Amino acid sequence: MSIDWNKTIAAIWRPRKGYLRAIENIDRIGLDQLIGIDEQKQQLCRNTERFLSAQGANNALLWGSRGTGKSSLIKAVLNNYQAQGLRLIQVDRNDLIELPEIVDEIRELAQRFVVFCDDLTFDIGEASYRALKSVLDGSIEAPPGNILIYATSNRRHLLPESMEENREARVVGEDLHLADTTEEKLALSDRFGLWLSFYPVNWQGYLKIVDSYFPDYAGDRKALHEAAKQFAMARGGTKSGRAAKQFFKAYS
């Protein structure tokens, strides 16, 4: 199915039908709605602006605790820069084996594309892992200048780690030689030139995010904060932007 990228801002890959489906109802989250991640916002926006102006820009890995705004930041960047020609294609981790073909479809287009891979984790040897590695920087063909990969993950190196790998490391002379499996993991994560770390917020940070959802709240804000704390503690004590948004939906 052909997409008019002059009118379409984002699309998602549908593997069973083998086509990109245009997204009509985009999440309209804005950068100003993301609280407590100012440094991450600044770095990803700077990288995106360089990309849009055909300067040097890096593939980006946003990693860290769940619910801390990684995916929301990528969506907010799309909303902020779509008028400047930024487009987004979301590809599920299980469908990354199709990524080289998707890239071939868009590499000659005038628009600049972020391929968005959410919640990216792999087991060693997965075919989709190899496909992503190749597109990032592992093929005889130079990466296209109009495509970047922005990925989110709870794992810094995208692959599971074990104590056994640390025991396999050895020192030769003054150099540390890592185990082969560790080198394999670093070979993927190292292809992301921009790493952005996201950490859990404390109670103060959590309540600040809650307040951003209730700017005109006329009731007892102390009681609102207490209810927000109880909501988070009922979900295992998770203090995050996701929990604050869920509280807003349940309480407002």
C-alpha positions as CSV (number, residue, x, y, z in Angstrom):
1,M,0.0,0.0,0.0
2,S,1.5,3.3,-1.1
3,I,1.8,6.1,1.5
4,D,1.8,9.8,0.6
5,W,4.5,11.0,3.0
6,N,3.7,14.6,2.3
7,K,0.5,14.1,4.2
8,T,1.3,11.1,6.5
9,I,3.4,11.8,9.6
10,A,3.8,8.2,10.9
11,A,3.2,4.6,9.9
12,I,3.4,1.2,11.5
13,W,4.7,-2.0,9.8
14,R,2.1,-4.8,9.5
15,P,4.0,-8.0,8.9
16,R,1.1,-10.3,8.1
17,K,0.0,-8.1,5.2
18,G,3.6,-6.9,4.5
19,Y,2.9,-3.2,4.2
20,L,3.1,0.1,6.1
21,R,-0.2,1.3,7.5
22,A,-0.5,5.1,7.9
23,I,-1.4,6.2,11.4
24,E,-4.3,8.7,11.4
25,N,-4.7,9.2,15.2
26,I,-1.3,10.1,16.5
27,D,-0.6,10.5,20.2
28,R,-0.3,14.3,20.5
29,I,2.0,14.4,23.5
30,G,4.2,17.5,23.6
31,L,7.7,18.1,24.9
32,D,6.4,20.4,27.6
33,Q,4.3,17.7,29.1
34,L,7.4,15.5,29.9
35,I,8.6,16.4,33.4
36,G,11.9,15.6,35.0
37,I,13.8,14.6,31.8
38,D,15.1,17.9,30.6
39,E,18.6,16.8,29.8
40,Q,17.3,13.8,27.8
41,K,14.9,16.1,25.9
42,Q,17.7,18.5,25.1
43,Q,20.0,15.9,23.8
44,L,17.5,14.1,21.6
45,C,16.1,17.3,20.2
46,R,19.6,18.5,19.3
47,N,20.4,15.2,17.6
48,T,17.1,15.4,15.7
49,E,17.7,18.9,14.6
50,R,21.1,17.9,13.2
51,F,19.5,15.1,11.4
52,L,16.9,17.3,9.8
53,S,19.6,19.8,8.7
54,A,21.6,17.0,7.1
55,Q,24.4,17.3,9.7
56,G,26.0,14.4,11.6
57,A,23.4,12.7,13.8
58,N,23.4,9.4,15.7
59,N,21.1,6.5,16.1
60,A,19.7,6.8,19.7
61,L,19.1,4.2,22.4
62,L,16.9,5.4,25.2
63,W,17.3,2.9,28.1
64,G,16.3,2.6,31.7
65,S,13.5,2.0,34.1
66,R,10.0,1.3,32.8
67,G,7.5,4.1,32.7
68,T,10.1,6.9,32.8
69,G,9.2,8.6,29.5
70,K,11.4,6.9,26.9
71,S,8.7,6.2,24.4
72,S,6.8,9.4,25.1
73,L,9.9,11.4,24.4
74,I,10.3,9.9,20.9
75,K,6.6,10.6,20.2
76,A,6.9,14.1,21.4
77,V,10.0,14.7,19.2
78,L,7.9,13.6,16.2
79,N,5.1,16.0,17.1
80,N,7.6,18.8,17.6
81,Y,9.5,18.4,14.3
82,Q,6.9,17.0,11.8
83,A,6.5,20.3,10.1
84,Q,10.2,20.3,9.3
85,G,9.9,17.0,7.5
86,L,10.4,14.4,10.2
87,R,8.5,11.2,9.8
88,L,8.3,8.1,11.9
89,I,7.9,4.4,11.2
90,Q,7.3,2.0,14.1
91,V,8.6,-1.5,13.7
92,D,8.0,-4.2,16.4
93,R,11.1,-6.0,17.6
94,N,9.7,-9.3,16.2
95,D,9.5,-7.7,12.8
96,L,13.0,-6.3,12.5
97,I,13.9,-9.1,10.2
98,E,11.9,-7.0,7.6
99,L,13.9,-3.8,8.4
100,P,16.2,-4.0,5.4
101,E,13.2,-4.1,3.0
102,I,11.5,-1.3,4.8
103,V,14.6,0.8,4.6
104,D,14.9,0.1,0.8
105,E,11.4,1.6,0.4
106,I,12.2,4.9,1.9
107,R,15.9,5.5,1.4
108,E,15.4,7.7,-1.7
109,L,12.5,9.8,-0.3
110,A,12.9,13.5,0.5
111,Q,11.6,13.2,4.0
112,R,13.7,12.2,7.0
113,F,12.6,9.1,8.9
114,V,13.0,7.9,12.4
115,V,12.5,4.1,12.6
116,F,11.1,3.6,16.1
117,C,11.7,0.3,17.9
118,D,10.0,0.2,21.3
119,D,10.9,-2.1,24.2
120,L,13.9,-3.6,22.4
121,T,15.4,-6.7,23.8
122,F,16.9,-9.8,22.2
123,D,18.3,-13.2,22.8
124,I,21.7,-13.9,21.3
125,G,21.4,-15.2,17.7
126,E,17.9,-13.9,16.9
127,A,17.5,-13.2,13.2
128,S,15.9,-9.8,13.9
129,Y,19.0,-8.8,16.0
130,R,21.2,-9.5,13.1
131,A,19.0,-7.5,10.8
132,L,19.1,-4.5,13.1
133,K,22.9,-4.7,13.4
134,S,23.3,-4.7,9.7
135,V,21.0,-1.7,9.2
136,L,22.7,0.3,11.9
137,D,26.2,-0.1,10.6
138,G,27.2,-3.5,9.5
139,S,26.5,-3.8,5.8
140,I,28.7,-3.2,2.7
141,E,26.1,-0.6,1.7
142,A,26.4,2.8,3.5
143,P,23.5,3.6,5.8
144,P,21.0,5.9,4.1
145,G,21.3,9.6,5.1
146,N,17.6,10.1,5.6
147,I,17.0,7.3,8.2
148,L,17.9,7.0,11.9
149,I,17.0,4.4,14.5
150,Y,15.5,5.5,17.8
151,A,15.0,2.6,20.2
152,T,13.9,2.1,23.8
153,S,14.9,-0.7,26.1
154,N,15.1,-1.6,29.7
155,R,18.5,-3.1,29.0
156,R,21.5,-0.9,28.3
157,H,23.1,-3.6,26.0
158,L,19.7,-4.9,24.7
159,L,20.7,-8.5,25.5
160,P,20.5,-10.5,28.7
161,E,23.7,-10.6,30.9
162,S,25.0,-13.3,33.2
163,M,27.7,-13.7,35.9
164,E,29.3,-16.3,33.7
165,E,30.3,-13.7,31.2
166,N,32.2,-11.7,33.9
167,R,34.1,-14.8,34.9
168,E,35.1,-15.4,31.3
169,A,36.8,-12.0,31.1
170,R,40.6,-12.0,31.4
171,V,43.5,-9.5,31.6
172,V,46.3,-9.9,29.1
173,G,49.1,-7.5,29.9
174,E,47.4,-4.3,30.8
175,D,44.3,-4.9,28.6
176,L,41.0,-6.3,29.7
177,H,39.7,-8.9,27.2
178,L,36.0,-9.5,27.4
179,A,34.2,-12.8,26.8
180,D,33.0,-13.5,23.3
181,T,29.3,-13.2,24.3
182,T,30.0,-9.8,26.0
183,E,31.7,-8.6,22.8
184,E,28.7,-9.7,20.8
185,K,26.3,-7.6,23.0
186,L,28.5,-4.6,22.9
187,A,28.7,-4.9,19.1
188,L,25.0,-4.0,18.9
189,S,24.7,-1.3,21.6
190,D,27.9,0.4,20.4
191,R,26.2,1.1,17.0
192,F,23.9,3.6,18.8
193,G,26.0,6.8,19.0
194,L,23.6,8.5,21.4
195,W,22.8,6.7,24.7
196,L,20.2,8.4,26.9
197,S,19.7,7.0,30.4
198,F,16.3,7.2,32.3
199,Y,16.1,6.6,36.0
200,P,13.2,6.1,38.5
201,V,11.9,9.3,40.1
202,N,11.5,9.9,43.8
203,W,8.2,10.8,45.5
204,Q,8.9,14.5,44.9
205,G,9.4,14.0,41.2
206,Y,6.4,11.7,41.0
207,L,4.1,14.3,42.6
208,K,5.5,17.0,40.3
209,I,4.4,14.9,37.3
210,V,1.0,14.3,39.0
211,D,0.6,18.1,39.4
212,S,1.3,18.6,35.7
213,Y,-1.9,16.6,35.0
214,F,-3.9,18.6,37.5
215,P,-2.9,22.3,36.8
216,D,-6.3,23.7,37.7
217,Y,-7.2,21.4,40.5
218,A,-9.4,23.3,42.9
219,G,-9.6,20.7,45.6
220,D,-7.3,19.8,48.5
221,R,-3.9,19.2,46.8
222,K,-2.5,17.5,49.8
223,A,-5.3,14.9,49.6
224,L,-4.6,14.6,45.9
225,H,-1.0,13.8,46.6
226,E,-1.9,11.3,49.2
227,A,-4.3,9.6,46.8
228,A,-1.6,9.6,44.1
229,K,0.9,7.9,46.6
230,Q,-1.6,5.3,47.5
231,F,-2.3,4.6,43.8
232,A,1.4,4.1,43.2
233,M,2.0,1.9,46.3
234,A,-0.9,-0.3,45.3
235,R,1.0,-1.0,42.1
236,G,4.2,-2.1,43.8
237,G,5.4,1.4,44.7
238,T,6.1,2.3,41.1
239,K,6.8,6.0,40.9
240,S,6.8,7.0,37.3
241,G,5.3,9.2,34.6
242,R,3.2,6.2,33.5
243,A,1.8,5.7,37.0
244,A,1.0,9.4,37.2
245,K,-0.9,9.3,33.9
246,Q,-2.8,6.2,35.0
247,F,-3.7,8.0,38.3
248,F,-4.9,11.0,36.3
249,K,-7.2,8.7,34.2
250,A,-8.6,7.0,37.3
251,Y,-9.0,10.1,39.5
252,S,-10.0,12.9,37.2
